[in-house]
Amino acid sequence: MAEFTPEDGEALLKQVFAPWVQAQKLTPTAFGEKQARFVLPEASETELQGGPGAGFVCGQAIASACDTAVVLALSGANGRFRNCTTVDLHVNYLRPLPKGNNEVVVDIESNGRKLAIARVSVFAEGSEKPSAIATATFMYLEA
């Protein structure tokens, strides 16, 4: 199987994902068979703009980053992009995610012929406690 690099992940983001997803600037840093890592950098497009949450990353952006990261992580595990769709994404928000270069870690629990299951942890920059955790199930659409 060919190695899937962070550069391959960045190229896939530009080829497959919608412009608003690309605006999050999710950046792959490492791919492996069972785990992938990303940086979710500070971006005004993902921050709450007013009220008591101003300056924190909005929940919708966190969910989108989790979903996107899983697709890329599966591509890394498979050595290529396999057309897939989200079957289920469940996000638990544990604490506010401040703006900054936050880390997204995807652990692939199962990567079968038709379905894949992953756990995602989102960490504030420099924190060992996750701000959000997610579980995701994806269905491969190709034979």
N, C-alpha and C positions, 0 to 999 in steps of 0.2 A: 504494500500500500504506500502511495506517495505521501510524503510529509506535507501537512497543511500548516502553513506559517502564519504569523500575525499579518504579514503583508497580503497573503491570500484572503484572510478574513476581512481586511480593509477593502480589498477589491470586491469581494462578495457583497459587502454592505452597499457599495456604490452601484452594483449591477442589479441587485434583487430588491432592496428595501426602498420604501417610499421616502421622498425628500424630508418629511417631518421626522421620520425615524433617524435619518442621517444627521439631522440638525442636533440630535443629542450628543453626537461626537463620541459614541461608545468606541473605545479603542482596545482591540485585542492585544494582550501581552504574552500569552502562552497557551498552547494547545497540547493536549495529551489524549490518550485513549479514554480516560475516565474523568478528566478534569480540564477546565479551561478557565483562564483569568482575563479580566478586562478592567480598564479604568473608565469610569463615568466622570469625565472632567466637568469642571465648573462651566456652566453655560446658562446664560440668562433665559434661554428658551425653556429650561426645565425648572426654573425657580418660581415659587409663589411670589407674586408681586406686591401684595398688600395684606393688611390684617396682621394678626399675631403670628402667622407662619411665614411672613416675609423673610426671604433669604434662605429658606429651606427648599429642598427638592420636592416637587409635588408628587403625590401618590401615583398619578397617571404616568408620569415619566419613569418612576421606579418600576411599575408594572411593565411598561413598554421595554425598558432596559432588560428586565428579566426575560421576557419573551424573546427579544432579539438575541440576547446572549445565548440562550439555549439553542436556537437555530444555528448560530455560529459554532457553538461547542460541538453539536452533533456533526457539523461539517468537518470539524477538526478530527473528531473520533473516526469518521468514515473516510477521511482523506479526500473528500469532495462534497459538494453540495448535493443533497438529496431533497427533492421537492417534498415539502411537508406542510402540515397545517396544525395549528394549536387545537387540541381536543379539550384540554382543561388547563387553566392557570389559576392557582390559588395563592394569594399573597397575604402574609401576615405582616402588618406594620408594627414594629416593636418600639421604636423611638424615632424622633425626627432625624432626617438625614440632612445635615448641613451642606451648604454648597462647598465645593472643593473637589479634589481629585479622589473620588470615592472608588472603592474596589468592588467588583462584582465577580463572584466565584461560582462556577457551575460544576456540580458533581453529577456525573451521569450514572444513574442507578441501574438502568436497563436500556439496551440499545438493540432491539430485535429487528426482525424482518419487516414488520408492519408498524410497531409502536416503539416509542422511546419515552423514558421517564427520567426526569432530572430534578435535583434540588438546587436552589439558587440562594446564595447568601450575599447581602449587600452591606458593606461596611463603610462607615465614615472614615475618611482619611485618618490613619493613625490609630484607629480603634480596633480592639479585639472582639467587641460585642457587635453583633449584627443590628443594623437599623431595620432591616426587613429580611424575611425568609420567604421563599416561594417553592411550591412544587408545581411541576409542569408535565403534562402528557402531550406528546405529539404523535401524529399519524403520518407515516410516509405515504405519499400519493403515487409513487411509481412501483412498478412490479419488481 
